[in-house]
Amino acid sequence: MTDYAEEQDNEIEALESIYPDILEVLETEPHCFKLSLSAETDSHEEGAPLGVDLQFTYVPTYPDAPPEMEVLSPQNLTEQDVSSIQDLLQQQAEENLGMVMVFTLVSAVQERLSELVEEKKKQAEEERERKQREEEEKEKKRFEGTRVTIETFLAWKDRFDQEIAEKKKSKKEEDNSKKLTGKQLFERDTSLNDSDARFLDNEDITLGAGDESVEVDESLFQDMADLDLDEELDLED
């Protein structure tokens, strides 16, 4: 008859010797313990290491029956990665029924973590190469420019000719505006003509302040004009 308790005690003792830094005993009745596994990336590689905790609990008939197994605290692992580790544990446990198996299970998961590190390194490298190719293609297109055909050249020339014609027209209008004489500028200011016309239409000019007003007799200005003319004639004689 198999002494399950003795086999379990002996395996726990062996595991504590093999994994002194990563094994943590949680309970003794039944035996329950946890091992923290990790897989380091190369020092020159970016990214945090991959890791996972494996928790085992012996059932009364272990190792003829598999232990209870849990995958806890995954680090930098996807759900798919965790699922693949769980499947691996189940497969290895079924293949090793009848003998103590925790060391075998832990070794299989550690190897799987190392494989995942290599896979992720390969994926990262492929991603870098893809981005590099895209950058090179962009740079190549930037130097090549747009391929010229007869149609694209004619379209460009039409736009160019229109731009030149518009610039010449604007410059001509600007030059013409600078060449206007004083008389032309005066004639262009119609407000001055309107002001003179309104002044001449008024026979009497009335200045008012409050209720008082002063009427100006224009005949007085005519007499003064005649007087000035007579004085000029006398001076000439």
BATORVEX-533248 format. One record per residue (C-alpha): residue in one letter; x negated, y, z. Coordinates in steps of 0.05 Angstrom, whole numbers, padded with zeros to 5 digits, always signed. Layout:
residues N
AXYZ...
//
This chain:
residues 237
M+00000+00000+00000T-00027+00068-00020D-00044+00116+00037Y-00020+00181+00004A-00037+00224+00064E-00109+00201+00065E-00118+00212-00010Q-00089+00281-00003D-00134+00299+00056N-00195+00275+00019E-00178+00315-00043I-00167+00379-00003E-00235+00369+00030A-00269+00359-00038L-00234+00420-00068E-00256+00465-00011S-00327+00443-00025I-00322+00455-00100Y-00283+00521-00097P-00303+00554-00032D-00292+00625-00058I-00227+00617-00097L-00187+00566-00057E-00138+00589-00004V-00100+00539+00039L-00030+00564+00051E+00001+00505+00089T-00021+00437+00114E+00047+00401+00121P+00055+00389+00064H-00010+00411+00035C-00001+00476-00004F-00059+00516-00032K-00077+00567-00085L-00136+00576-00131S-00151+00643-00166L-00181+00632-00235S-00210+00684-00283A-00248+00687-00348E-00296+00745-00357T-00305+00778-00424D-00374+00795-00450S-00405+00856-00418H-00405+00896-00483E-00332+00880-00496E-00276+00927-00476G-00217+00904-00434A-00205+00873-00366P-00217+00799-00353L-00162+00748-00359G-00138+00714-00296V-00084+00672-00263D-00068+00640-00196L-00050+00567-00193Q-00010+00543-00133F-00003+00469-00117T+00041+00434-00067Y+00034+00360-00055V+00096+00317-00057P+00099+00258-00008T+00079+00207-00062Y+00023+00247-00095P-00018+00226-00134D+00032+00175-00161A+00078+00235-00173P+00053+00302-00199P+00047+00359-00149E+00091+00420-00153M+00054+00471-00196E+00064+00546-00204V+00029+00597-00247L+00025+00664-00209S-00003+00734-00218P-00024+00731-00291Q-00075+00785-00309N-00077+00812-00381L-00038+00751-00405T+00024+00752-00448E+00086+00711-00432Q+00065+00665-00488D-00003+00655-00455V+00029+00638-00388S+00077+00590-00422S+00019+00554-00456I-00016+00546-00388Q+00047+00517-00357D+00054+00467-00414L-00019+00448-00407L-00011+00434-00332Q+00050+00391-00345Q+00015+00351-00399Q-00048+00339-00358A-00008+00319-00296E+00030+00266-00335E-00035+00239-00365N-00068+00232-00296L-00013+00201-00254G-00039+00152-00202M-00104+00189-00187V-00121+00255-00153M-00116+00307-00208V-00122+00379-00183F-00195+00386-00204T-00176+00361-00274L-00117+00409-00277V-00159+00469-00255S-00214+00452-00304A-00163+00448-00361V-00134+00517-00344Q-00203+00548-00337E-00221+00522-00406R-00156+00550-00433L-00171+00618-00404S-00239+00617-00439E-00204+00600-00504L-00156+00658-00495V-00215+00705-00484E-00245+00683-00551E-00177+00689-00586K-00166+00760-00559K-00237+00779-00578K-00224+00755-00649Q-00158+00792-00652A-00191+00856-00627E-00247+00849-00679E-00197+00837-00735E-00158+00899-00713R-00222+00941-00713E-00239+00916-00782R-00169+00931-00807K-00172+01002-00781Q-00242+01011-00810R-00217+00988-00878E-00159+01037-00874E-00206+01094-00857E-00253+01076-00914E-00194+01074-00962K-00171+01143-00939E-00241+01171-00946K-00248+01140-01016K-00182+01170-01038R-00202+01238-01010F-00264+01239-01054E-00230+01210-01115G-00174+01261-01113T-00113+01255-01158R-00121+01220-01224V-00110+01269-01281T-00065+01251-01340I-00041+01294-01398E+00026+01304-01363T-00004+01325-01296F-00053+01372-01332L+00001+01407-01372A+00044+01415-01310W-00015+01445-01273K-00032+01492-01331D+00040+01517-01334R+00039+01534-01260F-00029+01567-01267D-00007+01610-01326Q+00055+01633-01287E+00013+01652-01227I-00036+01692-01270A+00022+01729-01306E+00054+01747-01239K-00012+01773-01212K-00023+01817-01274K+00047+01844-01270S+00039+01862-01197K-00028+01896-01209K+00000+01937-01267E+00058+01961-01225E+00010+01979-01169D-00036+02018-01217N+00023+02056-01247S+00048+02078-01179K-00021+02106-01163K-00024+02148-01228L+00040+02190-01215T+00030+02265-01217G+00057+02313-01164K+00113+02333-01211Q+00132+02260-01223L+00132+02245-01149F+00176+02307-01138E+00224+02286-01193R+00228+02215-01164D+00249+02245-01097T+00322+02261-01115S+00336+02285-01044L+00298+02349-01059N+00340+02364-01120D+00404+02352-01082S+00381+02399-01027D+00366+02456-01077A+00432+02446-01112R+00471+02450-01048F+00433+02514-01029L+00448+02548-01097D+00522+02530-01095N+00531+02570-01031E+00542+02645-01047D+00543+02664-00974I+00498+02635-00920T+00528+02635-00851L+00487+02628-00788G+00527+02612-00726A+00514+02603-00653G+00573+02589-00609D+00633+02631-00633E+00590+02685-00667S+00570+02684-00740V+00528+02727-00787E+00543+02735-00861V+00485+02751-00908D+00498+02796-00968E+00457+02770-01026S+00460+02838-01063L+00411+02865-01011F+00359+02816-01034Q+00371+02835-01107D+00358+02909-01090M+00294+02891-01054A+00271+02853-01115D+00283+02914-01159L+00245+02958-01109D+00184+02913-01111L+00185+02913-01187D+00186+02991-01189E+00128+02995-01141E+00087+02949-01184L+00100+02992-01245D+00079+03055-01208L+00014+03022-01188E-00001+03003-01259D+00009+03076-01284
//
